[in-house]
Amino acid sequence: MQRAREPVRSICCIGAGYVGGPTCAIIACQNPNIQVTVVDLDQARIDAWKSDHLPIFEPGLRDVVQFARDEQSGGREGFRPPNLFFSTDIDCAIASADLIFIAVNTPTKLVGQGAGSASDLAYVEAAARRIAEVSTSDKIVVQKSTVPCGTAQTLRHIFASVAQNTDVNFEILSNPEFLAEGTAIRDLLSPDRILIGSNTDSRALQAAERLADVYAAWVPRERILTVNCWSSELSKLAANCMLAQRISSINSLSAICEVTGANIDQVAQAVGQDTRIGSKMLRASAGFGGSCFKKDVLCLVHIAESYNLHEVALYWRRIVDINEYSKARFAKRIIQSLHNTLDRKKIAILGWAYKKDTGDTRESAAINVAGQLIAENAHVAVYDPEVRPDQIISDLTPHHNTDTLAKRVSIYKNPYSACEGASAVVILTEWDEFKTDGLPSPVANGLDKEVLEVRLVSIPRRTSEGSRGSSESSWVKHDCSSNERSAENLAESPISEPETIPPRLGKKGIDWPRIASCMRRPRLLFDGRNVVEPAKLMALGIQVHCIGIGRGCY
């Protein structure tokens, strides 16, 4: 008679970042009998996870963390003791765990062999060594970080050579995450698949089944796939690379649309209705960002080059090249529309995160576009509802000195102050509040563009000396803080550092007529995410430039 599998009772996750935190919060919620401890060397990060101000923004995450982390009482289930913990005591968590997730950063190498494309596995190796040195009982070690093929094999070599207790057995599994920031909680609760890679011997397969049991608490068994480690590792890279490929493909087509009479949204709709292709990830933009796509494509490039598959490497590298081209082309379009001179001109950037519903700015198109505008001596005014000012400055610091940033970058708590006196507004994150859903349709409501122009012109504005003339209303001055700098004095403007970022503006969204009234003529707007409805803003006197839509094709 086959003995029942020993259930996992204690989990340790090394790495309290975008993968480890949300994943373990869901596991703890769905498995009240498993103690889940997330550990990290960063004390500030761990303290944030213990507080009401989590270190990352993700819709629904705080509720999930609080449910598993904090003691619950009442309700139909009665008392529920906490089973989600955060700690810097890594050794203690490792020693007491049955199963250990490695969810650490694997950035692209900056120096040495493979620099610029290979993944840096220093954090993975450090975590493995710590596990090997501390463990006194058998462990299931699960690699969740995105890694190159063969990493599981590398971990086996590390455990074999470093483990101080030769009686301890380490079973290595690959269990890559397939989360999208902004929808991570939804992805975790209802995943397309859970992928578990293992060796084919009986002990490895049993370890894979024990991990599968953890997920089976809420994921249907048919969605839990067991493959070998190489296939699991490559599947994660392949998924991200093919998603990046779709984005670069639609962005390359957007360039053709802009010089012809085609509309990229219409092209994407027509192509996406082909069931062999599908409609997802076919939205044109100023370029993809995030921590995964570029890094994983370059990792695949390095793997191909390592096996002398140069044509394969060249094919995938072009995905990144097109993405960089898309960002540069968008910035060039802004510069050319402003007569190739941005000196003493204020450019408002709405959105800094690489996508909506996250505070993550890694590889955001905004960093590249803003950098090119700053290089043209523009004054860049930034508003993002979730990204903190220090993060924005940190993103720009590697490419610009402190004095330049102090003169040419301001960060605002609201979009109205950011757009006041702006020669152009640039949308680089598709936050819902930037949409134009609340504006009337010019055609459906019989609104006339010239009539709206007259209404906007009639709003009083402040003169360049700051006196009241026939050009600026009192409510603009009241709501756009009075200490904001005028366009004529931007060169002396310091970096604005508000103490807090206010809550997002909600479903109503921003007041676009108000934005139009405080912009400088000719009121240019560059939509790098195709969020707005051009006709509605054109009725307000705003000249709209979208991705993949030529002028006159709206």
C-alpha positions in Angstrom: 0.0 0.0 0.0 1.4 3.4 -1.1 2.1 5.8 1.8 0.3 9.1 1.7 2.4 12.1 0.8 3.6 14.2 3.7 1.9 17.6 3.3 3.9 20.8 3.3 3.5 22.5 6.6 6.0 25.3 6.5 7.1 27.5 3.6 10.0 30.0 3.4 10.3 32.5 0.5 13.6 34.2 0.0 12.9 37.5 -1.6 10.1 39.9 -0.6 9.6 41.6 -4.0 7.0 41.6 -6.7 7.0 37.8 -7.0 7.6 36.6 -3.5 5.2 38.9 -1.6 2.0 38.5 -3.6 2.6 34.8 -4.3 3.1 33.9 -0.7 0.2 36.1 0.4 -2.2 34.1 -1.8 -0.7 30.7 -0.8 -1.1 31.7 2.9 -4.7 32.8 2.3 -5.6 29.6 0.5 -3.7 27.2 2.9 -4.5 28.2 6.5 -2.6 25.2 7.8 0.7 26.2 6.2 2.9 28.7 7.9 4.4 31.0 5.2 7.4 33.2 6.0 8.8 35.7 3.5 12.3 36.8 4.3 14.6 39.5 2.9 17.8 41.2 3.9 16.2 44.6 3.4 14.8 45.6 6.9 12.9 48.6 5.5 11.2 46.4 2.9 10.2 43.8 5.6 8.9 46.6 7.9 6.7 47.9 5.0 5.2 44.4 4.5 4.3 44.4 8.2 2.6 47.8 7.9 -0.5 49.1 6.1 1.8 50.8 3.5 3.1 47.9 1.5 6.3 48.3 -0.5 4.6 47.6 -3.8 1.2 48.7 -5.2 -1.0 46.0 -6.6 -4.8 46.1 -6.7 -6.2 43.8 -4.1 -2.9 43.0 -2.5 -3.3 44.8 0.8 -6.6 43.0 1.5 -5.0 39.6 0.8 -1.9 40.4 3.0 -4.0 41.7 5.9 -6.3 38.7 5.8 -3.4 36.2 6.1 -1.0 38.3 8.2 -3.3 39.7 10.8 -5.4 37.7 13.3 -9.0 37.3 12.0 -12.0 36.7 14.3 -15.7 36.4 13.8 -17.6 35.4 10.6 -18.7 32.0 9.6 -15.2 30.5 10.0 -14.6 32.0 13.4 -11.1 32.6 14.7 -8.3 32.4 12.0 -4.8 32.7 13.4 -2.3 34.5 11.2 -0.1 32.3 9.0 1.8 34.9 6.9 4.9 36.3 8.4 7.7 38.7 7.2 11.2 38.6 8.7 14.9 39.3 8.2 15.8 36.1 10.2 16.6 34.1 7.0 18.4 31.3 8.8 15.6 30.5 11.1 13.0 30.5 8.3 15.1 28.2 6.2 15.8 25.8 9.1 12.1 25.4 9.9 10.8 25.2 6.3 9.7 22.1 4.4 9.7 24.0 1.1 11.7 27.0 0.1 10.9 29.4 -2.7 13.8 31.3 -4.3 12.2 34.5 -5.6 15.2 36.9 -5.9 16.1 39.4 -8.6 18.0 38.1 -11.8 19.0 41.3 -13.6 20.9 41.4 -16.8 24.7 41.3 -16.3 26.4 44.6 -16.7 30.0 43.5 -16.8 32.0 40.4 -17.7 31.1 37.5 -20.1 27.6 37.9 -21.4 27.3 41.6 -20.3 24.2 43.2 -21.7 22.3 40.0 -22.4 23.1 37.2 -19.9 21.2 36.9 -16.6 23.1 37.7 -13.4 22.5 34.7 -11.1 24.5 36.1 -8.1 21.4 36.5 -5.9 20.2 33.0 -6.8 23.5 31.4 -6.0 23.8 33.4 -2.7 20.3 32.1 -1.7 21.2 28.5 -2.6 24.4 28.7 -0.6 22.6 30.0 2.4 20.0 27.2 2.2 22.8 24.6 1.8 24.7 26.0 4.8 21.8 26.3 7.2 19.6 23.2 6.4 19.7 20.3 8.8 16.6 18.5 7.3 15.4 17.6 3.8 14.2 20.5 1.7 12.2 21.1 -1.4 13.9 24.1 -3.1 11.7 25.8 -5.7 13.1 28.3 -8.2 10.6 31.0 -9.0 12.9 33.6 -10.4 13.1 33.9 -14.2 16.3 32.1 -15.0 18.2 30.7 -18.0 17.9 27.1 -19.0 20.1 24.8 -16.8 19.7 26.8 -13.6 18.1 23.9 -11.8 21.2 21.8 -12.7 23.4 24.5 -11.4 21.6 24.6 -8.1 22.1 20.8 -7.7 25.8 21.3 -8.1 25.8 24.1 -5.5 23.9 21.9 -3.0 26.2 18.9 -3.6 29.3 20.9 -3.1 28.3 23.4 -0.3 25.9 21.4 1.9 27.6 20.8 5.3 25.3 17.9 6.2 25.6 15.2 3.6 22.6 13.4 5.0 20.3 16.3 3.9 18.5 15.8 0.6 17.6 18.7 -1.6 15.0 18.3 -4.3 15.1 21.1 -6.9 12.0 22.2 -8.7 11.3 24.9 -11.3 8.1 26.8 -10.7 8.1 30.0 -12.8 5.6 32.8 -12.2 3.4 34.0 -15.0 2.1 37.2 -13.3 1.3 40.5 -15.0 1.8 43.5 -12.7 -1.5 45.3 -12.2 -3.4 42.0 -12.3 -1.1 39.9 -10.2 -3.8 39.0 -7.6 -6.3 38.0 -10.3 -3.6 36.0 -12.1 -2.7 34.2 -8.9 -6.3 33.4 -7.9 -7.2 32.2 -11.4 -4.0 31.2 -13.3 -4.0 29.9 -16.8 -1.6 27.2 -15.7 0.8 26.3 -12.8 4.0 24.9 -14.3 6.2 22.7 -12.2 9.5 21.3 -13.5 11.3 18.4 -11.9 13.6 15.5 -12.5 12.0 12.2 -13.5 13.1 10.1 -10.5 10.6 9.1 -7.9 11.8 11.4 -5.1 11.7 14.4 -7.5 8.3 13.5 -8.8 7.0 13.2 -5.2 8.4 16.6 -4.4 6.6 18.0 -7.4 3.4 16.5 -6.2 3.8 18.0 -2.8 4.2 21.4 -4.4 1.2 20.7 -6.6 -0.9 19.9 -3.5 -0.2 23.4 -2.2 -1.6 25.0 -5.4 -4.4 22.5 -5.5 -6.0 24.2 -2.5 -7.5 26.6 -5.1 -6.3 25.7 -8.6 -7.9 22.9 -10.5 -5.6 19.9 -11.0 -5.9 20.0 -14.8 -4.2 23.4 -14.7 -1.2 22.2 -12.9 1.4 20.9 -15.4 4.4 18.8 -14.6 7.3 18.9 -17.0 11.1 18.5 -16.9 13.2 21.4 -15.5 14.6 22.5 -18.8 11.2 22.8 -20.4 9.9 24.7 -17.4 12.8 27.2 -17.5 12.5 27.7 -21.2 8.7 28.0 -21.2 8.9 31.0 -18.9 11.4 32.8 -21.2 9.5 31.8 -24.3 6.2 33.2 -22.9 7.7 36.6 -22.1 9.6 36.7 -25.4 6.6 36.0 -27.5 4.5 38.6 -25.6 7.3 41.1 -26.2 7.4 40.0 -29.9 3.7 40.8 -30.3 4.2 44.3 -28.8 7.2 45.1 -31.0 5.3 43.7 -34.1 2.3 46.0 -33.6 4.6 48.9 -32.8 6.5 48.4 -36.0 3.2 48.4 -37.9 2.2 51.6 -36.2 5.1 53.4 -37.8 3.7 52.3 -41.2 0.3 53.5 -40.2 1.5 57.0 -39.4 3.0 57.5 -42.9 0.0 56.1 -44.7 -3.8 56.4 -44.2 -4.1 53.4 -41.9 -5.2 53.4 -38.3 -3.3 51.0 -36.0 -6.3 50.5 -33.7 -8.4 49.4 -36.7 -5.6 47.2 -38.0 -5.1 45.6 -34.6 -8.9 44.9 -34.3 -9.0 43.3 -37.8 -5.9 41.2 -37.1 -6.9 40.2 -33.6 -10.3 38.8 -34.7 -8.3 36.0 -36.5 -8.7 33.2 -33.9 -5.3 32.0 -34.8 -3.8 35.3 -33.6 -6.1 36.7 -31.0 -6.5 40.3 -29.8 -4.3 40.3 -26.6 -1.1 42.3 -26.5 -1.9 44.1 -29.8 -2.1 47.6 -28.4 0.3 50.0 -30.0 2.4 52.2 -27.6 5.6 54.1 -27.1 7.3 50.9 -26.2 7.1 48.1 -23.6 8.7 48.3 -20.2 8.8 46.3 -16.9 11.4 44.1 -15.3 10.8 41.0 -17.5 10.4 41.5 -21.2 13.7 43.2 -22.2 15.7 41.1 -19.7 14.1 37.8 -20.7 14.5 38.5 -24.5 18.2 39.3 -24.0 18.6 36.2 -21.8 17.2 34.1 -24.7 19.6 35.9 -27.1 22.5 34.9 -24.8 21.4 31.3 -24.7 21.1 31.1 -28.5 24.6 32.7 -28.9 26.0 30.3 -26.3 25.0 27.4 -28.6 26.2 29.2 -31.7 22.6 29.8 -32.9 23.5 33.2 -34.3 20.5 33.6 -36.6 18.2 32.8 -33.7 19.9 35.3 -31.5 19.7 38.0 -34.1 16.0 37.3 -34.6 15.1 37.8 -31.0 17.5 40.8 -30.5 15.5 42.7 -33.1 12.5 42.6 -30.7 14.5 44.8 -28.3 15.8 46.9 -31.1 12.3 47.7 -32.3 11.3 48.6 -28.8 14.1 51.1 -28.4 13.3 52.5 -31.8 9.6 52.9 -30.8 10.6 55.0 -27.8 13.1 57.1 -29.7 10.6 57.6 -32.6 8.0 58.8 -30.2 10.3 61.3 -28.5 11.5 62.5 -31.9 7.9 63.2 -32.9 7.4 65.4 -29.9 10.6 67.4 -30.6 9.8 67.9 -34.3 6.2 69.0 -33.5 7.7 71.7 -31.3 9.9 73.0 -34.1 13.0 71.1 -33.0 13.6 73.4 -30.0 12.4 72.6 -26.5 14.5 75.2 -24.6 12.4 77.0 -22.0 9.4 74.9 -22.9 7.5 73.0 -20.3 6.5 69.4 -21.2 4.0 67.7 -18.9 4.4 63.9 -18.6 1.3 62.1 -17.4 2.3 58.7 -16.1 5.7 57.3 -15.1 5.0 53.7 -14.3 5.6 51.3 -17.1 1.9 50.3 -17.0 -1.3 51.1 -15.1 -2.2 49.7 -11.7 1.4 49.4 -10.6 4.1 51.6 -9.1 6.9 49.7 -11.0 9.0 52.0 -13.2 11.6 49.5 -14.4 12.4 50.0 -18.1 9.4 52.4 -18.3 9.2 54.2 -21.7 8.8 57.4 -19.6 12.4 57.2 -18.5 13.7 57.1 -22.0 11.3 59.7 -23.5 11.8 62.1 -20.6 15.6 61.7 -20.9 15.5 62.7 -24.6 13.4 65.8 -23.7 15.7 66.8 -20.9 18.6 66.5 -23.4 16.8 69.0 -25.6 16.7 71.5 -22.6 13.0 71.0 -22.0 11.5 71.4 -18.5 9.8 68.2 -17.7 6.8 68.2 -15.3 5.8 64.8 -14.1 2.6 63.5 -12.6 1.9 59.8 -11.7 -0.7 58.7 -9.1 1.4 55.9 -7.7 5.1 56.5 -8.4 6.8 58.4 -5.6 9.0 61.4 -6.5 12.2 59.9 -5.2 11.7 56.9 -7.6 11.3 59.3 -10.6 14.5 61.1 -9.7 16.3 57.8 -9.1 15.3 56.6 -12.6 16.7 59.7 -14.2 19.9 60.0 -12.1 22.0 57.4 -14.0 21.6 59.5 -17.2 21.6 63.1 -15.9 23.6 65.0 -13.3 21.9 66.4 -10.2 22.2 70.0 -11.3 20.4 69.2 -14.6 17.6 67.4 -12.8 17.2 70.3 -10.3 16.8 72.7 -13.1 14.7 70.7 -15.5 12.5 68.3 -13.6 9.5 69.0 -11.4 7.2 66.4 -9.9 3.6 67.3 -9.1 0.8 66.0 -6.9 -1.9 66.5 -9.5 -2.2 66.7 -13.3 -3.4 70.2 -13.4 -0.3 71.8 -11.8 1.8 69.6 -14.1 0.0 70.8 -17.2 -0.3 74.4 -16.3 1.6 76.5 -18.9 2.8 73.3 -20.7 3.6 73.5 -24.4 2.7 69.8 -24.7 1.2 67.1 -22.6 2.6 63.5 -23.0 0.7 60.4 -21.8 3.1 57.5 -21.1 1.0 55.3 -18.7 -2.5 54.2 -19.5 -4.0 55.1 -16.1 -7.8 55.0 -16.3 -8.1 58.6 -15.0 -6.5 59.8 -18.2 -9.3 58.5 -20.4 -11.8 60.8 -22.0 -14.9 58.7 -21.3 -16.5 61.5 -19.4 -16.3 64.0 -22.3 -19.3 64.4 -24.6 -19.0 63.1 -28.2 -18.7 66.2 -30.5 -20.8 64.5 -33.2 -23.5 62.8 -31.0 -24.1 66.0 -29.0 -23.9 68.4 -31.9 -20.9 70.3 -30.3 -19.0 72.5 -32.6 -15.2 72.8 -32.3 -15.2 76.5 -32.9 -17.8 77.1 -30.2 -15.8 75.2 -27.7 -12.7 77.1 -28.7 -14.5 80.4 -28.0 -15.5 79.0 -24.5 -11.9 78.2 -23.7 -10.6 81.5 -25.0 -13.1 83.3 -22.8 -11.7 81.8 -19.6 -9.4 84.5 -18.0 -5.7 83.7 -18.0 -2.9 84.9 -15.9 -0.4 87.1 -17.7 3.3 86.3 -17.7 3.8 88.8 -14.9 1.3 87.0 -12.8 -1.4 89.8 -12.9 -5.0 89.1 -13.7 -5.8 89.8 -17.3 -8.4 88.4 -19.6 -6.6 85.1 -19.5 -6.8 83.0 -16.3 -9.6 82.2 -14.0 -9.2 82.3 -10.2 -10.1 78.6 -9.9 -7.0 77.6 -12.0 -4.8 79.6 -9.7 -6.4 78.2 -6.6 -6.3 74.5 -7.7 -2.9 74.7 -9.4 -0.7 75.6 -6.4 0.3 79.3 -6.4 4.0 78.5 -5.9 4.3 76.7 -9.3 6.9 78.2 -11.6 5.9 80.0 -14.8 7.1 78.9 -18.2 9.5 81.9 -18.4 11.3 80.9 -15.2 11.6 77.1 -15.7 15.4 77.2 -15.9 15.6 78.1 -12.3 13.0 75.7 -11.1 14.0 73.2 -8.4 12.8 69.6 -8.2 9.4 69.6 -6.6 9.1 67.0 -3.8 5.6 66.8 -2.4 5.3 65.0 0.9 2.6 62.6 -0.3 1.0 61.4 -3.4 -2.8 61.8 -3.1 -5.2 59.0 -4.0 -6.0 58.4 -7.7 -8.7 60.6 -9.1 -11.1 57.7 -9.5 -13.6 56.7 -12.1 -14.4 60.3 -13.0 -11.0 61.0 -14.3 -9.2 64.3 -14.9 -11.0 67.4 -16.1 -9.8 67.7 -19.7 -11.4 71.1 -20.3 -9.5 72.4 -17.3 -6.3 70.9 -18.7 -7.0 72.6 -22.1 -7.6 75.9 -20.5 -4.2 76.0 -18.7 -2.0 74.7 -21.5 0.0 77.0 -23.8 -1.1 77.2 -27.4 -1.2 75.4 -29.7 -2.1 72.8 -27.0 -0.3 69.7 -28.2 -1.0 66.3 -26.7 1.0 63.2 -27.5 -0.7 60.0 -26.5 1.9 57.2 -26.1 -0.7 54.7 -25.0 -3.7 55.6 -27.2 -5.8 56.2 -24.1 -7.7 59.2 -25.2 -10.4 59.7 -27.9 -8.8 62.2 -30.2 -12.0 63.8 -31.5 -13.2 64.7 -28.0 -10.0 66.5 -27.2 -9.8 68.1 -30.6 -13.1 69.6 -29.8 -11.5 71.3 -26.9 -8.8 72.8 -29.1 -6.1 70.3 -28.3 -4.0 68.9 -31.2 -3.8 65.2 -30.6 -0.9 62.9 -31.8 -1.6 59.2 -31.2 0.6 56.2 -31.9 -0.1 54.6 -35.3 -2.6 57.2 -36.5 -1.5 59.8 -39.0 -2.6 63.4 -38.8 -6.0 63.8 -40.4 -7.0 60.2 -39.8 -9.0 60.7 -36.7 
